[in-house]
């Protein structure tokens, strides 16, 4: 099958029952995390044709021809996006396992709503479970990233 | 030495933040291994059964199956999975694989295959014949005369009374509780119950084992205890410690569930047998069913009080369900008593407990380590006592809480490990915690104003203490070497499992060595490095390993100033190390880089290596005053937490971002424990809710407003005055919310989680009671 991942066009051999999560990890996109495998936690979130989805509940073959962005595709070399910078700054990353999914989800959401309130962000993150932070600092990180982008 | 701190106390960026924000490969399963085999487990389908036979013929015939192991293929060596110091104070009652199933899901065989799919297919073809046995599915039945014996095998040892299914037992008394109760004006006796809680680390248990080019067993594993893991694995496999090399990559959450040797032994056996890399990774269902949980308990408190609010006696009995194995059985329940009981000045105290085996899921270490259970009971109990004495519960606590200079005798009587001795409080910031917390929640304004209508409001509070490491049972060793560019490699044995300890330890080293945090390159949790550590548990790393790194950095600093002194022809005694240079009072200076080059290539020809080891019998408690404001819907029984204020005495906040994060995360887990989380087990011993859909942890939209206040009552025995922070706050939400619900509705909730049905049942019971009391009054008149 053919996909474009983080701007790089590539051919994959996949099994018919393989999830997009498994195919991505097998192709070294290991920033996409395996946690629940049932679309409950958001740790495997990737952007497929402009929309953040849980890659654990989508078959790889469904992404035929799609353009996919993973967390690895956000930074340009050493230069982090404002969202990644904001997450790195205030201690909003603890174990880090949910963070790629949060960063991807929040990045995608800001493309649709550039002026979110704290409440908006708390609702966007309903699909991103975190067991470490209590969500306060990650939500603050997104708000800071918004402020940074506005500046 | 300079006195002003430049790195300690700052919100330094976490040293691992960028790699996580960019999703770089960092965790156990993020590497590529050529020829990796995938493991799937054959799991017992009865809560209690003997394995009569296992037929693997059909499974072995599946193309791509490389190996299958059963109990016949592993050493028959009893061990404990509890990652504790040697000899572990938990019974040796587990086997890598056994011919008996003691709970639903107990592994009986393991398949290694070329792909996970093949392994799964083969698992389905393994035929196991069982002889089902009667099971213990309620901890209250475990000790009864007709209960089936769960550990009847002769090899296991270290149980208190295996014939009665008692894994461990505690019985200590200080003073004379009966006399204390006789002297009391009020005797309050109440029972409390708490449930199984699952850690739900987002990264499941996962281990990759392989043999290196010298045929040593390399264990790349998601663990909190690299060094215990090395020792325990060598023991269980009956191979020398030197043949095991444990590497802890980044860990996606531990919370105690990875203070256990869980996936390592089976992966190791398969790697040794096949000579190929082998991975064993739990599925989410396996995390929920066969990993570890917080111990369920039934608690009974009997306490005596004087009219003036003083406490004459406090007796705690605990019945604990350890599940089929006694991992952390004694020590978790030990903390259920030794943490809450000494919080109140009481001349007479009793603490006794039975920790029993059942054929239910395995209990184990979980953040708080027995204290959440104990504090729920104690803090709801004290709140009720204060009310019955006509005292404000906050004033009652102010009057009775332990103070600086006091001695905790319970630690000496029932503490764990070799450090049993009275614990003197060198610092106690509780008064400030209570004052500032009360102000932040607006206690005096909001208390006792439930309002009317469907939604009622209330505020409640509790106080807490924990420890900083296991008193007398900790050792940390670290080494630090200086490079040409004034960077330093810091090797520690501790395990940063997301807590931020790598960052904090770098800050300690950077502060002493006068360099920015970026100059410290930390490597933690690799057993081939020059380091040692008991691991990330008991809130020990900042206090124990932090002091150890302080010593290592100080050792390196001494070597640096000696060389710099010779370079500048100055007395090393008066030299200052700061801003990447060494300066004298006469205004001379050399850069650290010059010193490093002089050491390595100049006249000195030496390597600056700082060494630190630290062990102590101290374990200073951090303290918390936690306040909760809730809104309760009296139609539905739903409790909405609105605001949680945590005022936390951390001694010194080495990094405020990290301290706040630990508190906020602990509060979130504590909220789940209080309100929504419970592993439910059916009558057949099966876990009924092994998914995030059916096991409800708090999500971002559920969270109340969080206010975290860091109080710094400097601890003289801690690094830069620091105590611990990681666990304590998890103890608070349950009692604070129960007490807030009482303020709102006048009902006492003594069973967790505080679900809507329990609220409605308590409201009904109160209504019946009021009606009954009314009838009784009429009868008398």
Contacts between the chains, C-beta under 8 A, distances in Angstrom:
chain1	res1	chain2	res2	distance
A	15	B	117	7.9
A	28	B	32	7.1
A	30	B	23	7.5
A	30	B	25	4.8
A	30	B	27	7.8
A	30	B	29	7.6
A	30	B	30	4.1
A	31	B	22	7.3
A	31	B	23	2.2
A	31	B	24	7.0
A	31	B	25	7.8
A	32	B	23	7.6
A	33	B	27	8.0
A	33	B	202	7.2
A	33	B	203	7.5
A	33	B	252	7.6
A	34	B	29	7.6
A	35	B	202	4.9
A	35	B	203	7.3
A	35	B	204	7.6
A	35	B	284	6.8
A	36	B	284	4.9
A	36	B	691	7.2
A	36	B	692	5.5
A	37	B	283	7.0
A	37	B	284	6.1
A	38	B	284	7.3
A	38	B	691	6.3
A	38	B	692	7.6
A	38	B	693	7.5
A	40	B	691	6.7
A	40	B	692	3.9
A	40	B	693	5.8
A	41	B	202	6.9
A	41	B	692	5.9
A	43	B	202	5.9
A	70	B	23	6.8
A	71	B	22	6.7
A	71	B	23	3.4
A	72	B	22	6.8
A	72	B	23	5.1
A	72	B	24	7.7
A	74	B	22	7.3
A	75	B	22	5.1
A	80	B	18	6.9
A	80	B	21	6.3
A	80	B	22	6.7
A	84	B	18	7.8
A	84	B	21	4.1
A	84	B	22	6.3
A	85	B	21	7.8
A	87	B	17	7.3
A	87	B	20	8.0
A	87	B	21	4.8
A	88	B	13	6.1
A	88	B	14	7.4
A	88	B	17	3.8
A	88	B	18	5.5
A	88	B	20	7.9
A	88	B	21	4.7
A	89	B	13	6.1
A	89	B	17	7.6
A	90	B	11	7.2
A	90	B	657	5.7
A	91	B	11	7.0
A	91	B	14	6.3
A	91	B	500	6.9
A	91	B	655	7.5
A	91	B	657	3.1
A	91	B	658	5.5
A	91	B	660	6.9
A	91	B	661	4.7
A	92	B	661	7.6
A	93	B	14	6.2
A	93	B	16	7.5
A	93	B	17	5.1
A	93	B	20	4.8
A	93	B	21	6.5
A	94	B	253	7.9
A	94	B	498	4.1
A	94	B	499	7.0
A	94	B	500	6.9
A	94	B	661	5.9
A	94	B	665	6.4
A	95	B	201	7.7
A	95	B	202	7.0
A	95	B	203	7.1
A	95	B	250	7.4
A	95	B	251	6.4
A	95	B	252	4.8
A	95	B	253	4.5
A	95	B	254	8.0
A	95	B	497	6.5
A	95	B	498	2.7
A	96	B	16	6.8
A	96	B	19	7.8
A	96	B	20	3.2
A	96	B	26	7.1
A	96	B	250	6.3
A	96	B	252	7.0
A	96	B	498	6.6
A	97	B	27	7.1
A	97	B	201	7.9
A	97	B	202	4.1
A	97	B	203	4.8
A	97	B	252	3.2
A	97	B	253	6.3
A	97	B	498	7.8
A	98	B	202	5.5
A	99	B	20	4.9
A	99	B	21	6.3
A	99	B	23	7.9
A	100	B	20	7.7
A	100	B	23	4.2
A	103	B	21	6.2
A	103	B	23	7.8
A	121	B	700	7.7
A	122	B	700	4.5
A	122	B	701	5.0
A	122	B	703	7.2
A	123	B	700	7.5
A	123	B	701	5.4
A	125	B	699	7.2
A	125	B	700	3.8
A	125	B	701	7.6
A	126	B	699	5.2
A	126	B	700	6.1
A	126	B	701	5.1
A	128	B	699	8.0
A	128	B	700	7.2
A	129	B	200	8.0
A	129	B	202	7.0
A	129	B	692	6.4
A	129	B	697	6.4
A	129	B	699	6.2
A	130	B	202	7.5
A	130	B	700	7.8
A	131	B	199	7.5
A	131	B	200	5.5
A	131	B	201	6.4
A	131	B	202	5.8
A	131	B	253	5.4
A	131	B	255	7.2
A	131	B	665	7.5
A	131	B	668	7.8
A	131	B	669	7.0
A	131	B	697	6.7
A	132	B	253	6.1
A	132	B	498	5.4
A	132	B	661	7.4
A	132	B	665	4.7
A	133	B	661	5.9
A	133	B	664	6.2
A	133	B	665	5.2
A	133	B	668	7.5
A	134	B	661	7.9
A	134	B	664	3.5
A	134	B	665	4.9
A	134	B	666	7.9
A	134	B	667	5.7
A	134	B	668	3.7
A	134	B	698	7.9
A	134	B	703	6.4
A	134	B	706	6.1
A	135	B	668	7.0
A	135	B	699	7.7
A	135	B	700	4.1
A	135	B	703	5.4
A	136	B	664	5.0
A	136	B	703	7.2
A	136	B	706	5.3
A	137	B	657	7.5
A	137	B	660	7.5
A	137	B	661	6.0
A	137	B	664	7.0
A	138	B	700	7.8
A	139	B	700	6.5
